[in-house]
Amino acid sequence: MAKMVLTSEYVGINSVDYSDNVRKAELTVEVEDKDVTTFGSDGWTEVLGGLKSGELKVEFLQDFAAGQVDEDMWALLGSVVTFEVRPTSAVVGTSNPKFTGSILVNGWNPIEGGVGDEASVSVSFPVSGAVTRATS
């Protein structure tokens, strides 16, 4: 198995490449576990998969200039928009899959930090609908 260090992750939101403003991105997907245990389950819990959900967490380095992170995210507040994340900014392929879907921009922290901190913003956007994985 190849080992990898994330040095050029691609993060796109609403068709805009924010990779130059992102320090960290994390896409999580999960499936609810539904307990279907019965008296006939021999003393073991039985579960089935329920609804799927996901979340895109992003740590932005803040930029208040026109047409940059803060202005863009402020305008998207309350909207469902597309996203794409990849391990690297290279072309999509079997060793660089892309994950796409839609997120709800349900919050924004325009100012976050203390004295001497870099201007950064950490947000978590819930996925709306399916997440797909593609290698082409």
N, C-alpha and C positions, 0 to 999 in steps of 0.2 A: 504494500500500500504506500502510495506517495505521501510524503509529509509536506505541509504547506504552512507558510507564514503569511498572514493577511497583510499585504502592503499596498494594494491598489484596488480595494473593493469598490464595486460600482453600486451607487445608490441613486435611483431615479424616482422622483415623485411628480405626478401630473405631467409626465414627459419632459421634465427638467432634470438634468444631471447635476446632482448636488455633491458628487464625490469629493470635490475640492473643499467643501465646507463640512464634511462629515468625519468625525474622529472614530465613531463606533456605530455599527448597525447590527441588529440582531432580529432575525425572523424566527418566530416560534409558531408551530402548529401542533394541535393536539386534538384528541378525540375523547369525548366524555365516556366514562365507563359506567354502564348501567347494570346494576345488580339484578340478576335473574335467578338467584339461588332459590331452590325449592327444597322441600323435605326429602326429595329423592336425590339430592346432590351429594350424598355420602359424606356430609360434614365439611365439604369444601365449598368455598364461595365460587359462583359462576358469574362471569361478566360478559357483556356484549358491548360493542362499540356503538355509541350514540352519535350525537351531532359533532361535527368538526368545527374548530375555531382557530383563530390565529391572532398574532399581534406583531407589529413592526415597531421595534424600539430603535430610536436614532439619537445620537448625541451630535448635535451641530455645533460648530464654531460660529457664533453669532456674527451677522453682518447686517447693519442697518442701512446700507446704501440703497439707492433706488434700484429696483429690479433684483434684489438679492434676497437672502433667506427670510429675514423678518417680514419684509413687505409681501413676499410670496405666500408665506404660511398664514399671515394675517388675513389675506384675501381668501384663502382656502378654508378658513375656520368654519366648521359646520358642513363642509362638503365631503362627498364620497369621490375620491380620485384614484387613479391607477398608480401602481408602484412596480418597480423592477429592481431586484437586487441580484448581484453576481459576486462570486468570490474574487474575481479580478475584473479590471476594465477591458480585458482582451475580448476577442470575438467569442461568442457563445459556442460551446462544443461539449464533448463528453467529459472533459476535465474542467470545464468552466460552465456549469449549467446556470440557467437563469430561472428565477422564481418570480412569478408575476401574479397580480391580483388587484384588488381595490381595498383601500383603507378609508376610514372615517377620520377626518382631521377634527377630533373632538376636543382639542385643547392646545394651547400654545403658551409658553412661558417666556415672554419677550426679554425679561431681565431676571437673571438667576446668578447668584454668587455673592462673594464677600470681598472685602478689601484685598487687593492684590491678585484676585482670581482672574483667569482668562474669561472672556465673555463667551460662555457656552450655554447650550440649551439641551436638556434631556427630555424627550417626549416618548410616549407610547401610544400608538394608534391601533385601534382594533381593526382586524380584517373584516371586510364586508363581502361575503360570498366566497367562492372557491379560490384557492391558491394553486397555481399550476407550476410544474417543473418541466423545462424544455432544454434540449441539448442541440437544437438547431434553430 
